[in-house]
Amino acid sequence: MSETPAILIVDDQEKLLKLVILLMNRLGFPDVEGVTDAVTALERMRERRYALVISDLDMEPMDGLSFLREIRADDALMNTPFLLTEASFDFEDINLAHQAGADAFILKPFDMSVLKTKLKQVINRKPRRREAPLAAESALSIDFPMLGKF
C-alpha cells in the first residue's frame, strides 16, 4: 500500500471511470480506486480512508447529490474532499451541490489542465466543522474555467 491516501472515483459509465483513473495516475496519484455506483462507494468509504472522492452527479440507484449528503452527514467522512462531475450543470444543480457541501464541480469531458486546477482548489480547502456557521457569501463567486463566473 502506498503512503499517499487513496482516491475514489465513482461513475456509472465504465469508460469514463477508467479515463478518470488513468488521468489521476498520470497526475501522480498511484492509489486510485473506481466503482460504478454510490452505494458501493459509501461502503468502501466506511472501510477505508480516502484523500478525495470524484463522483458523477447522475447515477442510479443513488445519485451524486445523495451520495454527497451521506458523506457530509457522517462525522467520520464529512471532511473528505468531494469533486462532482457531470456532462452539463444547470444553476439548480450547482446550487444544490454547493448547499450539500461539494468542494468543486467539473464538466465532462475534462482534460488534464482543468483537472489539475480543480484538484488544487479541492485539496487546499479548509476542513469542515459542524459548529461553523454557513458562509454569508457563496463560494460560487469563484471563476470556474468551464462554467464561467457566478
Accessible surface in RSA format (square Angstrom, percent):
REM  Atomic radii and reference values for relative SASA: ProtOr
REM  Chains: A
REM  Algorithm: Lee & Richards
REM  Probe-radius: 1.40
REM  Slices: 20
REM RES _ NUM      All-atoms   Total-Side   Main-Chain    Non-polar    All polar
REM                ABS   REL    ABS   REL    ABS   REL    ABS   REL    ABS   REL
RES MET A   1   201.67 104.4 110.54  73.2  91.14 217.0 117.11  99.6  84.56 112.0
RES SER A   2    47.45  40.1  22.29  29.7  25.16  58.0  32.75  69.7  14.70  20.6
RES GLU A   3   180.10 103.4 146.05 110.5  34.05  81.1  67.84 131.2 112.27  91.7
RES THR A   4    54.74  38.9  49.21  49.9   5.53  13.2  24.49  32.9  30.26  45.7
RES PRO A   5    50.11  36.5  37.87  34.5  12.24  44.5  48.70  40.2   1.41   8.7
RES ALA A   6     0.87   0.8   0.00   0.0   0.87   2.0   0.00   0.0   0.87   2.3
RES ILE A   7     1.63   0.9   1.63   1.2   0.00   0.0   1.63   1.2   0.00   0.0
RES LEU A   8     0.00   0.0   0.00   0.0   0.00   0.0   0.00   0.0   0.00   0.0
RES ILE A   9     1.83   1.0   1.83   1.4   0.00   0.0   1.83   1.3   0.00   0.0
RES VAL A  10     0.89   0.6   0.00   0.0   0.89   2.1   0.00   0.0   0.89   2.4
RES ASP A  11     3.89   2.7   3.89   3.9   0.00   0.0   1.42   3.3   2.47   2.5
RES ASP A  12    61.29  42.9  40.52  40.3  20.77  49.1  16.07  37.8  45.22  45.1
RES GLN A  13    98.42  55.0  93.59  68.4   4.84  11.5  32.22  68.6  66.20  50.2
RES GLU A  14   101.22  58.1  95.92  72.6   5.30  12.6  39.58  76.6  61.64  50.3
RES LYS A  15   180.91  88.3 171.59 105.3   9.32  22.2 116.52 104.9  64.38  68.6
RES LEU A  16    39.18  21.8  39.12  28.0   0.05   0.1  39.18  27.5   0.00   0.0
RES LEU A  17    11.89   6.6  11.89   8.5   0.00   0.0  11.89   8.4   0.00   0.0
RES LYS A  18   133.73  65.2 128.33  78.7   5.40  12.9  76.72  69.1  57.02  60.7
RES LEU A  19    73.89  41.2  69.59  49.8   4.31  10.8  73.42  51.6   0.47   1.3
RES VAL A  20     5.52   3.6   5.52   5.0   0.00   0.0   5.52   4.8   0.00   0.0
RES ILE A  21    40.34  23.0  40.34  30.1   0.00   0.0  40.34  29.0   0.00   0.0
RES LEU A  22    80.28  44.7  78.76  56.3   1.52   3.8  80.19  56.3   0.09   0.2
RES LEU A  23    15.81   8.8  15.81  11.3   0.00   0.0  15.81  11.1   0.00   0.0
RES MET A  24     0.00   0.0   0.00   0.0   0.00   0.0   0.00   0.0   0.00   0.0
RES ASN A  25    62.68  43.2  47.28  45.7  15.39  37.1  21.78  52.4  40.90  39.5
RES ARG A  26   161.22  67.7 123.81  63.1  37.41  89.1  40.36  55.2 120.87  73.3
RES LEU A  27    40.85  22.8  12.09   8.7  28.76  72.3  16.17  11.4  24.68  66.4
RES GLY A  28    57.21  70.6   0.00   N/A  57.21  70.6  34.93  95.8  22.28  49.9
RES PHE A  29    41.27  20.6  41.20  25.5   0.07   0.2  41.27  25.0   0.00   0.0
RES PRO A  30    86.32  62.9  52.05  47.4  34.27 124.6  61.57  50.8  24.75 153.8
RES ASP A  31    28.49  20.0  23.78  23.7   4.71  11.1  10.06  23.7  18.44  18.4
RES VAL A  32    20.82  13.7   0.05   0.0  20.77  50.1   0.05   0.0  20.77  56.3
RES GLU A  33    38.47  22.1  33.82  25.6   4.65  11.1  26.12  50.5  12.34  10.1
RES GLY A  34    26.51  32.7   0.00   N/A  26.51  32.7   0.74   2.0  25.77  57.7
RES VAL A  35     9.06   6.0   4.26   3.9   4.81  11.6   9.06   7.9   0.00   0.0
RES THR A  36    50.35  35.8  44.65  45.3   5.70  13.6  17.43  23.4  32.92  49.8
RES ASP A  37    32.42  22.7  32.42  32.3   0.00   0.0  11.28  26.6  21.13  21.1
RES ALA A  38     0.02   0.0   0.00   0.0   0.02   0.0   0.00   0.0   0.02   0.0
RES VAL A  39    58.26  38.3  57.41  52.0   0.85   2.1  57.76  50.2   0.51   1.4
RES THR A  40    43.82  31.2  43.74  44.3   0.08   0.2  24.33  32.7  19.49  29.5
RES ALA A  41     0.00   0.0   0.00   0.0   0.00   0.0   0.00   0.0   0.00   0.0
RES LEU A  42    11.54   6.4  11.54   8.3   0.00   0.0  11.54   8.1   0.00   0.0
RES GLU A  43    99.46  57.1  94.71  71.6   4.75  11.3  38.47  74.4  60.99  49.8
RES ARG A  44    85.22  35.8  84.77  43.2   0.44   1.1  15.66  21.4  69.56  42.2
RES MET A  45     6.28   3.3   1.44   1.0   4.84  11.5   1.44   1.2   4.84   6.4
RES ARG A  46   134.67  56.5  96.99  49.4  37.67  89.7  50.94  69.6  83.73  50.7
RES GLU A  47   143.03  82.1 102.05  77.2  40.98  97.6  47.75  92.4  95.28  77.8
RES ARG A  48    65.48  27.5  54.97  28.0  10.52  25.0  42.81  58.5  22.68  13.7
RES ARG A  49   177.12  74.4 158.81  81.0  18.31  43.6  78.14 106.8  98.98  60.0
RES TYR A  50     9.22   4.3   0.91   0.5   8.32  21.6   0.19   0.1   9.03  11.1
RES ALA A  51    32.31  29.7  23.68  36.5   8.63  19.6  27.26  38.4   5.06  13.4
RES LEU A  52     1.40   0.8   1.40   1.0   0.00   0.0   1.40   1.0   0.00   0.0
RES VAL A  53     0.00   0.0   0.00   0.0   0.00   0.0   0.00   0.0   0.00   0.0
RES ILE A  54     2.68   1.5   2.35   1.8   0.33   0.8   2.35   1.7   0.33   0.9
RES SER A  55     0.29   0.2   0.00   0.0   0.29   0.7   0.29   0.6   0.00   0.0
RES ASP A  56     3.36   2.4   2.88   2.9   0.48   1.1   0.00   0.0   3.36   3.3
RES LEU A  57    18.07  10.1  17.70  12.7   0.36   0.9  17.70  12.4   0.36   1.0
RES ASP A  58    95.34  66.8  88.10  87.7   7.24  17.1  17.02  40.1  78.32  78.1
RES MET A  59     2.99   1.5   0.00   0.0   2.99   7.1   1.28   1.1   1.71   2.3
RES GLU A  60   134.59  77.3 123.91  93.7  10.68  25.4  60.85 117.7  73.75  60.2
RES PRO A  61   107.38  78.3  78.54  71.6  28.84 104.8  80.73  66.7  26.65 165.6
RES MET A  62    37.42  19.4  33.66  22.3   3.76   8.9  37.42  31.8   0.00   0.0
RES ASP A  63    55.32  38.8  52.40  52.2   2.92   6.9  13.50  31.8  41.82  41.7
RES GLY A  64     0.00   0.0   0.00   N/A   0.00   0.0   0.00   0.0   0.00   0.0
RES LEU A  65    14.48   8.1  14.48  10.4   0.00   0.0  14.48  10.2   0.00   0.0
RES SER A  66    43.42  36.7  40.81  54.5   2.60   6.0  17.81  37.9  25.60  35.9
RES PHE A  67     0.00   0.0   0.00   0.0   0.00   0.0   0.00   0.0   0.00   0.0
RES LEU A  68     0.00   0.0   0.00   0.0   0.00   0.0   0.00   0.0   0.00   0.0
RES ARG A  69   110.58  46.4 105.21  53.6   5.38  12.8  53.53  73.2  57.05  34.6
RES GLU A  70    73.73  42.3  70.70  53.5   3.03   7.2   6.82  13.2  66.91  54.6
RES ILE A  71     0.00   0.0   0.00   0.0   0.00   0.0   0.00   0.0   0.00   0.0
RES ARG A  72    20.44   8.6  19.31   9.8   1.14   2.7  19.55  26.7   0.89   0.5
RES ALA A  73    79.52  73.1  48.98  75.6  30.54  69.5  56.47  79.5  23.04  61.0
RES ASP A  74    34.07  23.9  26.88  26.8   7.19  17.0  12.40  29.2  21.68  21.6
RES ASP A  75   109.78  76.9  88.29  87.9  21.49  50.8  36.72  86.4  73.06  72.9
RES ALA A  76    96.52  88.7  54.50  84.1  42.03  95.6  65.71  92.5  30.81  81.6
RES LEU A  77    14.06   7.8  13.64   9.8   0.42   1.1  14.06   9.9   0.00   0.0
RES MET A  78    15.26   7.9  15.19  10.1   0.07   0.2   9.76   8.3   5.50   7.3
RES ASN A  79    60.74  41.9  51.37  49.6   9.37  22.6  26.35  63.4  34.39  33.2
RES THR A  80    15.35  10.9  10.65  10.8   4.70  11.2   3.32   4.5  12.03  18.2
RES PRO A  81    22.52  16.4  22.52  20.5   0.00   0.0  22.52  18.6   0.00   0.0
RES PHE A  82     0.00   0.0   0.00   0.0   0.00   0.0   0.00   0.0   0.00   0.0
RES LEU A  83     0.00   0.0   0.00   0.0   0.00   0.0   0.00   0.0   0.00   0.0
RES LEU A  84     0.26   0.1   0.26   0.2   0.00   0.0   0.26   0.2   0.00   0.0
RES THR A  85     3.89   2.8   3.89   3.9   0.00   0.0   1.11   1.5   2.78   4.2
RES GLU A  86    25.14  14.4  25.14  19.0   0.00   0.0   5.33  10.3  19.81  16.2
RES ALA A  87    67.47  62.0  51.34  79.2  16.14  36.7  51.34  72.3  16.14  42.7
RES SER A  88    79.49  67.2  73.68  98.3   5.81  13.4  40.42  86.1  39.07  54.7
RES PHE A  89    25.94  13.0   0.11   0.1  25.83  67.2   1.01   0.6  24.93  71.3
RES ASP A  90    83.94  58.8  76.16  75.8   7.77  18.4  42.23  99.4  41.70  41.6
RES PHE A  91   129.77  64.9 121.50  75.3   8.27  21.5 122.27  74.1   7.50  21.5
RES GLU A  92   110.45  63.4 105.04  79.5   5.41  12.9  34.80  67.3  75.65  61.8
RES ASP A  93    34.31  24.0  34.14  34.0   0.18   0.4   0.17   0.4  34.15  34.1
RES ILE A  94     3.17   1.8   3.17   2.4   0.00   0.0   3.17   2.3   0.00   0.0
RES ASN A  95    52.22  36.0  52.22  50.5   0.00   0.0   0.63   1.5  51.60  49.9
RES LEU A  96    58.41  32.5  58.12  41.6   0.29   0.7  58.12  40.8   0.29   0.8
RES ALA A  97     0.00   0.0   0.00   0.0   0.00   0.0   0.00   0.0   0.00   0.0
RES HIS A  98    55.78  30.5  47.57  33.1   8.21  21.0  27.16  28.0  28.63  33.3
RES GLN A  99   127.42  71.3  90.59  66.2  36.83  87.7  40.24  85.6  87.18  66.1
RES ALA A 100    13.47  12.4   0.17   0.3  13.29  30.2   8.80  12.4   4.67  12.4
RES GLY A 101    12.91  15.9   0.00   N/A  12.91  15.9  12.91  35.4   0.00   0.0
RES ALA A 102    10.46   9.6   0.00   0.0  10.46  23.8   0.00   0.0  10.46  27.7
RES ASP A 103    22.38  15.7   3.50   3.5  18.88  44.6   5.97  14.1  16.41  16.4
RES ALA A 104     0.48   0.4   0.00   0.0   0.48   1.1   0.48   0.7   0.00   0.0
RES PHE A 105     4.11   2.1   3.39   2.1   0.72   1.9   3.39   2.1   0.72   2.1
RES ILE A 106     1.09   0.6   0.03   0.0   1.06   2.6   1.09   0.8   0.00   0.0
RES LEU A 107    28.03  15.6  28.03  20.1   0.00   0.0  28.03  19.7   0.00   0.0
RES LYS A 108    18.66   9.1  10.38   6.4   8.28  19.7   8.67   7.8   9.99  10.6
RES PRO A 109   112.60  82.1 101.24  92.3  11.36  41.3 103.09  85.1   9.51  59.1
RES PHE A 110    19.49   9.8   4.90   3.0  14.59  38.0   8.83   5.4  10.67  30.5
RES ASP A 111    80.77  56.6  74.58  74.2   6.18  14.6  40.66  95.7  40.11  40.0
RES MET A 112    54.59  28.3  52.74  34.9   1.85   4.4  52.74  44.8   1.85   2.5
RES SER A 113    71.10  60.1  65.39  87.3   5.71  13.1  50.44 107.4  20.66  28.9
RES VAL A 114    19.39  12.8  17.75  16.1   1.64   3.9  19.38  16.8   0.00   0.0
RES LEU A 115     0.06   0.0   0.06   0.0   0.00   0.0   0.06   0.0   0.00   0.0
RES LYS A 116    98.78  48.2  96.81  59.4   1.97   4.7  42.04  37.8  56.74  60.4
RES THR A 117    66.92  47.6  62.71  63.6   4.21  10.0  39.45  53.0  27.47  41.5
RES LYS A 118     2.46   1.2   2.46   1.5   0.00   0.0   1.78   1.6   0.68   0.7
RES LEU A 119     8.42   4.7   8.42   6.0   0.00   0.0   8.42   5.9   0.00   0.0
RES LYS A 120   135.60  66.2 132.16  81.1   3.44   8.2  81.32  73.2  54.29  57.8
RES GLN A 121    52.15  29.2  34.35  25.1  17.80  42.4  35.06  74.6  17.09  13.0
RES VAL A 122     0.43   0.3   0.00   0.0   0.43   1.0   0.31   0.3   0.12   0.3
RES ILE A 123    91.03  51.8  70.80  52.7  20.22  48.7  71.75  51.7  19.28  52.3
RES ASN A 124   117.54  81.1  86.54  83.6  31.00  74.6  31.06  74.8  86.48  83.6
RES ARG A 125    58.37  24.5  35.52  18.1  22.85  54.4  38.66  52.8  19.71  11.9
RES LYS A 126   176.23  86.0 163.57 100.4  12.66  30.1 108.97  98.1  67.26  71.6
RES PRO A 127    99.96  72.9  84.26  76.8  15.71  57.1  85.35  70.5  14.62  90.9
RES ARG A 128    62.68  26.3  52.62  26.8  10.06  24.0  35.99  49.2  26.70  16.2
RES ARG A 129   155.93  65.5 141.92  72.3  14.01  33.4  50.29  68.7 105.65  64.0
RES ARG A 130   128.82  54.1  98.14  50.0  30.67  73.0  69.41  94.9  59.41  36.0
RES GLU A 131   129.96  74.6  98.81  74.8  31.14  74.1  67.06 129.7  62.90  51.4
RES ALA A 132    48.96  45.0  31.27  48.3  17.70  40.3  32.63  46.0  16.33  43.3
RES PRO A 133   122.93  89.6  97.45  88.8  25.48  92.6 108.56  89.6  14.37  89.3
RES LEU A 134   176.27  98.2 152.59 109.2  23.69  59.5 155.02 108.9  21.25  57.2
RES ALA A 135    86.43  79.5  50.94  78.6  35.49  80.7  61.26  86.3  25.16  66.7
RES ALA A 136   119.33 109.7  68.56 105.8  50.77 115.5  79.94 112.6  39.39 104.3
RES GLU A 137   127.87  73.4 116.33  88.0  11.54  27.5  50.92  98.5  76.95  62.8
RES SER A 138    52.64  44.5  39.48  52.7  13.16  30.3  43.38  92.4   9.26  13.0
RES ALA A 139    57.19  52.6  45.36  70.0  11.83  26.9  54.93  77.4   2.26   6.0
RES LEU A 140    13.99   7.8  13.68   9.8   0.32   0.8  13.99   9.8   0.00   0.0
RES SER A 141    45.26  38.2  40.43  54.0   4.84  11.1  27.42  58.4  17.84  25.0
RES ILE A 142    79.13  45.0  72.66  54.1   6.48  15.6  79.13  57.0   0.00   0.0
RES ASP A 143    88.90  62.3  74.23  73.9  14.67  34.7  21.34  50.2  67.55  67.4
RES PHE A 144     4.37   2.2   3.78   2.3   0.59   1.5   3.86   2.3   0.51   1.5
RES PRO A 145    78.72  57.4  39.00  35.6  39.72 144.4  50.73  41.9  27.99 174.0
RES MET A 146    87.42  45.3  63.79  42.2  23.63  56.3  48.88  41.6  38.53  51.1
RES LEU A 147    37.78  21.0  11.11   7.9  26.67  67.0  16.57  11.6  21.20  57.1
RES GLY A 148    32.46  40.0   0.00   N/A  32.46  40.0  31.17  85.5   1.29   2.9
RES LYS A 149   153.03  74.7 118.77  72.9  34.26  81.6  84.11  75.7  68.92  73.4
RES PHE A 150    83.09  41.6  42.77  26.5  40.32 104.9  76.34  46.3   6.75  19.3
END  Absolute sums over single chains surface
CHAIN  1 A     8285.4       6650.5       1634.8       4702.2       3583.1
END  Absolute sums over all chains
TOTAL          8285.4       6650.5       1634.8       4702.2       3583.1
